[in-house]
Amino acid sequence: MSEVDDAIAAARASWNRIAGDPGPIAPARRARRNQPLGRRLKRIAIADAGILVAAIVVGMIVPLGIMGALLVMALLIAATVVFAVWPPEHVAPPRPEKLREVDLRALPAQTERWLQAQRRVLPAPAQHLVDRIGDRLDTLSPQLGRVATDGPEAIEIRRLVGEQLPAFVADYSRVPDSLRRVERNGRTPDGALVDGLGVIEREIAAMTERLAQGDLDSLQTRGRFLEMKYQGEE
């Protein structure tokens, strides 16, 4: 298989991932979740290194002795504890009504932040769908830079991601817990939530697929052109 065929096969695989099961938590989203821990470890390392350097400099001038060594150890422990809990990393998620005003390119990330804040009060099947929707939003986000903010695609994305999704989850959250598993009109609120989130997840995947269609077609056309031009000459 040629390199061009490899590229086309990779593009098709990406398309299948867009339309199919996104699998486990996306690497980009996992990396974002680990960022606060990384920042804290960096602060701790810098603070501890500064204390050790200062101790070495002072020790070259004045012998520290046992008390000095204990003081350095105490400072290292104190710096580690302080930077492990401060400054607080928690940032309040945006309010649902504010999502309608968010810039289109930032909308997927902001909606995901809000959705993850609601995750703990949702039933387990819905939590799984929330993770899948987060993966879909991660895939959708890079494509929005080329979408006209006042075009039909932007209006559709904003309506689903910034309005209907938050409103749907908010409707469920207002249902008393004692009634969420009580059947009404053939379905429980828990079941209606899972079904609705499934529809939203599939629609976000379809939006992403439509936005990627032009790039996939262009890649395939260009690849076939290269094959005919250069492999044909060989």
GUTORDO-888128 format. One record per residue (C-alpha): residue number from 1; residue in one letter; x, y, z. Coordinates in nm, 2 decimals, m for minus. Layout:
BEGIN
+-----+------+--------+--------+--------+
|  nr | rest |     px |     py |     pz |
+-----+------+--------+--------+--------+
| NUM |    A |      X |      Y |      Z |
...
+-----+------+--------+--------+--------+
REM end
This chain:
BEGIN
+-----+------+--------+--------+--------+
|  nr | rest |     px |     py |     pz |
+-----+------+--------+--------+--------+
|   1 |    M |   0.00 |   0.00 |   0.00 |
|   2 |    S |   0.13 |   0.35 |  m0.09 |
|   3 |    E |   0.18 |   0.64 |   0.15 |
|   4 |    V |  m0.11 |   0.81 |  m0.01 |
|   5 |    D |  m0.34 |   0.51 |   0.05 |
|   6 |    D |  m0.21 |   0.50 |   0.41 |
|   7 |    A |  m0.31 |   0.87 |   0.45 |
|   8 |    I |  m0.66 |   0.80 |   0.30 |
|   9 |    A |  m0.70 |   0.50 |   0.52 |
|  10 |    A |  m0.61 |   0.71 |   0.83 |
|  11 |    A |  m0.86 |   0.98 |   0.72 |
|  12 |    R |  m1.13 |   0.72 |   0.68 |
|  13 |    A |  m1.05 |   0.57 |   1.02 |
|  14 |    S |  m1.08 |   0.92 |   1.17 |
|  15 |    W |  m1.42 |   0.96 |   1.00 |
|  16 |    N |  m1.53 |   0.63 |   1.15 |
|  17 |    R |  m1.43 |   0.74 |   1.49 |
|  18 |    I |  m1.63 |   1.06 |   1.45 |
|  19 |    A |  m1.94 |   0.86 |   1.36 |
|  20 |    G |  m1.87 |   0.56 |   1.58 |
|  21 |    D |  m1.78 |   0.49 |   1.94 |
|  22 |    P |  m1.53 |   0.75 |   2.07 |
|  23 |    G |  m1.40 |   0.48 |   2.32 |
|  24 |    P |  m1.23 |   0.59 |   2.65 |
|  25 |    I |  m1.18 |   0.94 |   2.76 |
|  26 |    A |  m1.01 |   1.14 |   2.49 |
|  27 |    P |  m0.63 |   1.21 |   2.55 |
|  28 |    A |  m0.68 |   1.58 |   2.52 |
|  29 |    R |  m0.95 |   1.58 |   2.78 |
|  30 |    R |  m0.75 |   1.35 |   3.01 |
|  31 |    A |  m0.45 |   1.59 |   2.97 |
|  32 |    R |  m0.67 |   1.89 |   3.07 |
|  33 |    R |  m0.79 |   1.71 |   3.38 |
|  34 |    N |  m0.42 |   1.64 |   3.48 |
|  35 |    Q |  m0.32 |   2.00 |   3.42 |
|  36 |    P |  m0.40 |   2.12 |   3.78 |
|  37 |    L |  m0.19 |   1.84 |   3.93 |
|  38 |    G |   0.10 |   1.92 |   3.69 |
|  39 |    R |   0.09 |   2.29 |   3.79 |
|  40 |    R |   0.09 |   2.21 |   4.16 |
|  41 |    L |   0.39 |   1.97 |   4.12 |
|  42 |    K |   0.57 |   2.23 |   3.93 |
|  43 |    R |   0.52 |   2.49 |   4.20 |
|  44 |    I |   0.63 |   2.24 |   4.47 |
|  45 |    A |   0.94 |   2.16 |   4.28 |
|  46 |    I |   1.04 |   2.52 |   4.22 |
|  47 |    A |   0.97 |   2.61 |   4.59 |
|  48 |    D |   1.17 |   2.31 |   4.72 |
|  49 |    A |   1.46 |   2.38 |   4.48 |
|  50 |    G |   1.47 |   2.74 |   4.60 |
|  51 |    I |   1.48 |   2.64 |   4.96 |
|  52 |    L |   1.76 |   2.39 |   4.89 |
|  53 |    V |   1.97 |   2.64 |   4.69 |
|  54 |    A |   1.92 |   2.90 |   4.97 |
|  55 |    A |   2.03 |   2.64 |   5.23 |
|  56 |    I |   2.34 |   2.55 |   5.03 |
|  57 |    V |   2.44 |   2.92 |   5.00 |
|  58 |    V |   2.38 |   2.99 |   5.36 |
|  59 |    G |   2.57 |   2.67 |   5.46 |
|  60 |    M |   2.87 |   2.79 |   5.26 |
|  61 |    I |   2.88 |   3.10 |   5.48 |
|  62 |    V |   2.76 |   2.98 |   5.82 |
|  63 |    P |   2.75 |   2.61 |   5.92 |
|  64 |    L |   2.38 |   2.50 |   5.95 |
|  65 |    G |   2.43 |   2.23 |   6.21 |
|  66 |    I |   2.15 |   2.00 |   6.32 |
|  67 |    M |   1.91 |   2.28 |   6.40 |
|  68 |    G |   1.97 |   2.43 |   6.06 |
|  69 |    A |   1.91 |   2.10 |   5.88 |
|  70 |    L |   1.58 |   2.05 |   6.08 |
|  71 |    L |   1.48 |   2.40 |   5.98 |
|  72 |    V |   1.54 |   2.33 |   5.61 |
|  73 |    M |   1.35 |   2.01 |   5.64 |
|  74 |    A |   1.06 |   2.19 |   5.80 |
|  75 |    L |   1.06 |   2.45 |   5.53 |
|  76 |    L |   1.05 |   2.18 |   5.26 |
|  77 |    I |   0.76 |   2.01 |   5.42 |
|  78 |    A |   0.57 |   2.34 |   5.47 |
|  79 |    A |   0.63 |   2.45 |   5.11 |
|  80 |    T |   0.51 |   2.11 |   4.98 |
|  81 |    V |   0.19 |   2.12 |   5.19 |
|  82 |    V |   0.11 |   2.49 |   5.11 |
|  83 |    F |   0.15 |   2.45 |   4.73 |
|  84 |    A |  m0.03 |   2.12 |   4.73 |
|  85 |    V |  m0.35 |   2.30 |   4.85 |
|  86 |    W |  m0.30 |   2.66 |   4.74 |
|  87 |    P |  m0.41 |   2.83 |   4.52 |
|  88 |    P |  m0.74 |   2.66 |   4.48 |
|  89 |    E |  m0.78 |   2.52 |   4.13 |
|  90 |    H |  m1.16 |   2.50 |   4.13 |
|  91 |    V |  m1.33 |   2.74 |   3.88 |
|  92 |    A |  m1.70 |   2.76 |   3.90 |
|  93 |    P |  m1.87 |   2.62 |   3.58 |
|  94 |    P |  m2.05 |   2.87 |   3.36 |
|  95 |    R |  m2.42 |   2.92 |   3.42 |
|  96 |    P |  m2.65 |   2.77 |   3.15 |
|  97 |    E |  m2.78 |   3.10 |   3.04 |
|  98 |    K |  m2.42 |   3.23 |   2.99 |
|  99 |    L |  m2.35 |   2.95 |   2.75 |
| 100 |    R |  m2.57 |   3.12 |   2.49 |
| 101 |    E |  m2.33 |   3.42 |   2.49 |
| 102 |    V |  m2.00 |   3.22 |   2.47 |
| 103 |    D |  m1.78 |   3.25 |   2.16 |
| 104 |    L |  m1.85 |   2.97 |   1.92 |
| 105 |    R |  m1.50 |   2.83 |   1.94 |
| 106 |    A |  m1.50 |   2.82 |   2.32 |
| 107 |    L |  m1.86 |   2.68 |   2.34 |
| 108 |    P |  m1.77 |   2.31 |   2.34 |
| 109 |    A |  m1.52 |   2.34 |   2.62 |
| 110 |    Q |  m1.75 |   2.57 |   2.83 |
| 111 |    T |  m2.04 |   2.33 |   2.78 |
| 112 |    E |  m1.83 |   2.04 |   2.88 |
| 113 |    R |  m1.72 |   2.21 |   3.20 |
| 114 |    W |  m2.09 |   2.28 |   3.29 |
| 115 |    L |  m2.19 |   1.92 |   3.20 |
| 116 |    Q |  m1.91 |   1.76 |   3.40 |
| 117 |    A |  m2.03 |   1.97 |   3.70 |
| 118 |    Q |  m2.37 |   1.81 |   3.67 |
| 119 |    R |  m2.23 |   1.45 |   3.63 |
| 120 |    R |  m2.24 |   1.35 |   3.99 |
| 121 |    V |  m2.61 |   1.39 |   4.02 |
| 122 |    L |  m2.69 |   1.19 |   3.71 |
| 123 |    P |  m2.76 |   0.81 |   3.70 |
| 124 |    A |  m2.47 |   0.59 |   3.60 |
| 125 |    P |  m2.59 |   0.53 |   3.24 |
| 126 |    A |  m2.62 |   0.90 |   3.19 |
| 127 |    Q |  m2.27 |   0.96 |   3.33 |
| 128 |    H |  m2.13 |   0.73 |   3.07 |
| 129 |    L |  m2.31 |   0.94 |   2.80 |
| 130 |    V |  m2.19 |   1.26 |   2.95 |
| 131 |    D |  m1.83 |   1.13 |   2.90 |
| 132 |    R |  m1.91 |   1.03 |   2.54 |
| 133 |    I |  m2.06 |   1.38 |   2.48 |
| 134 |    G |  m1.74 |   1.53 |   2.62 |
| 135 |    D |  m1.54 |   1.33 |   2.37 |
| 136 |    R |  m1.76 |   1.44 |   2.09 |
| 137 |    L |  m1.72 |   1.80 |   2.20 |
| 138 |    D |  m1.34 |   1.76 |   2.21 |
| 139 |    T |  m1.36 |   1.63 |   1.85 |
| 140 |    L |  m1.59 |   1.91 |   1.74 |
| 141 |    S |  m1.40 |   2.20 |   1.89 |
| 142 |    P |  m1.10 |   2.23 |   1.66 |
| 143 |    Q |  m1.33 |   2.24 |   1.35 |
| 144 |    L |  m1.52 |   2.55 |   1.47 |
| 145 |    G |  m1.24 |   2.79 |   1.38 |
| 146 |    R |  m1.34 |   2.77 |   1.02 |
| 147 |    V |  m1.72 |   2.80 |   1.08 |
| 148 |    A |  m1.87 |   3.14 |   1.01 |
| 149 |    T |  m2.01 |   3.26 |   1.34 |
| 150 |    D |  m2.34 |   3.38 |   1.18 |
| 151 |    G |  m2.37 |   3.09 |   0.93 |
| 152 |    P |  m2.63 |   2.81 |   0.95 |
| 153 |    E |  m2.38 |   2.56 |   1.09 |
| 154 |    A |  m2.29 |   2.79 |   1.38 |
| 155 |    I |  m2.66 |   2.86 |   1.46 |
| 156 |    E |  m2.73 |   2.48 |   1.47 |
| 157 |    I |  m2.43 |   2.40 |   1.68 |
| 158 |    R |  m2.50 |   2.69 |   1.92 |
| 159 |    R |  m2.87 |   2.58 |   1.95 |
| 160 |    L |  m2.78 |   2.22 |   2.04 |
| 161 |    V |  m2.46 |   2.26 |   2.24 |
| 162 |    G |  m2.53 |   2.59 |   2.41 |
| 163 |    E |  m2.91 |   2.58 |   2.46 |
| 164 |    Q |  m3.08 |   2.25 |   2.42 |
| 165 |    L |  m2.83 |   2.03 |   2.59 |
| 166 |    P |  m2.80 |   2.24 |   2.91 |
| 167 |    A |  m3.17 |   2.30 |   2.92 |
| 168 |    F |  m3.24 |   1.93 |   2.89 |
| 169 |    V |  m3.01 |   1.83 |   3.17 |
| 170 |    A |  m3.14 |   2.12 |   3.39 |
| 171 |    D |  m3.50 |   2.00 |   3.34 |
| 172 |    Y |  m3.39 |   1.66 |   3.47 |
| 173 |    S |  m3.20 |   1.81 |   3.77 |
| 174 |    R |  m3.52 |   1.98 |   3.88 |
| 175 |    V |  m3.72 |   1.65 |   3.90 |
| 176 |    P |  m3.73 |   1.54 |   4.27 |
| 177 |    D |  m3.50 |   1.24 |   4.33 |
| 178 |    S |  m3.79 |   1.03 |   4.46 |
| 179 |    L |  m3.97 |   1.06 |   4.12 |
| 180 |    R |  m3.68 |   1.00 |   3.88 |
| 181 |    R |  m3.73 |   0.62 |   3.87 |
| 182 |    V |  m4.11 |   0.64 |   3.87 |
| 183 |    E |  m4.26 |   0.55 |   3.53 |
| 184 |    R |  m4.47 |   0.82 |   3.37 |
| 185 |    N |  m4.62 |   0.78 |   3.02 |
| 186 |    G |  m4.43 |   0.47 |   2.97 |
| 187 |    R |  m4.08 |   0.60 |   3.07 |
| 188 |    T |  m3.90 |   0.70 |   3.38 |
| 189 |    P |  m3.72 |   1.04 |   3.40 |
| 190 |    D |  m3.40 |   0.85 |   3.43 |
| 191 |    G |  m3.48 |   0.66 |   3.11 |
| 192 |    A |  m3.59 |   0.98 |   2.93 |
| 193 |    L |  m3.26 |   1.14 |   3.03 |
| 194 |    V |  m3.05 |   0.86 |   2.89 |
| 195 |    D |  m3.25 |   0.85 |   2.57 |
| 196 |    G |  m3.22 |   1.22 |   2.52 |
| 197 |    L |  m2.85 |   1.23 |   2.59 |
| 198 |    G |  m2.80 |   0.95 |   2.34 |
| 199 |    V |  m2.98 |   1.16 |   2.07 |
| 200 |    I |  m2.76 |   1.46 |   2.15 |
| 201 |    E |  m2.44 |   1.26 |   2.14 |
| 202 |    R |  m2.53 |   1.12 |   1.80 |
| 203 |    E |  m2.63 |   1.46 |   1.66 |
| 204 |    I |  m2.30 |   1.61 |   1.78 |
| 205 |    A |  m2.12 |   1.33 |   1.60 |
| 206 |    A |  m2.32 |   1.40 |   1.28 |
| 207 |    M |  m2.24 |   1.77 |   1.30 |
| 208 |    T |  m1.87 |   1.68 |   1.33 |
| 209 |    E |  m1.89 |   1.45 |   1.03 |
| 210 |    R |  m2.06 |   1.71 |   0.82 |
| 211 |    L |  m1.79 |   1.97 |   0.90 |
| 212 |    A |  m1.52 |   1.71 |   0.82 |
| 213 |    Q |  m1.67 |   1.61 |   0.49 |
| 214 |    G |  m1.50 |   1.87 |   0.28 |
| 215 |    D |  m1.15 |   1.79 |   0.42 |
| 216 |    L |  m1.20 |   1.42 |   0.38 |
| 217 |    D |  m1.32 |   1.46 |   0.02 |
| 218 |    S |  m1.03 |   1.70 |  m0.06 |
| 219 |    L |  m0.77 |   1.46 |   0.09 |
| 220 |    Q |  m0.91 |   1.17 |  m0.11 |
| 221 |    T |  m0.92 |   1.37 |  m0.44 |
| 222 |    R |  m0.57 |   1.50 |  m0.39 |
| 223 |    G |  m0.43 |   1.16 |  m0.30 |
| 224 |    R |  m0.58 |   1.00 |  m0.62 |
| 225 |    F |  m0.44 |   1.29 |  m0.82 |
| 226 |    L |  m0.09 |   1.22 |  m0.68 |
| 227 |    E |  m0.12 |   0.85 |  m0.75 |
| 228 |    M |  m0.22 |   0.91 |  m1.12 |
| 229 |    K |   0.04 |   1.17 |  m1.18 |
| 230 |    Y |   0.35 |   1.02 |  m1.01 |
| 231 |    Q |   0.28 |   0.64 |  m0.98 |
| 232 |    G |   0.15 |   0.64 |  m1.34 |
| 233 |    E |   0.48 |   0.80 |  m1.46 |
| 234 |    E |   0.68 |   0.53 |  m1.28 |
+-----+------+--------+--------+--------+
REM end
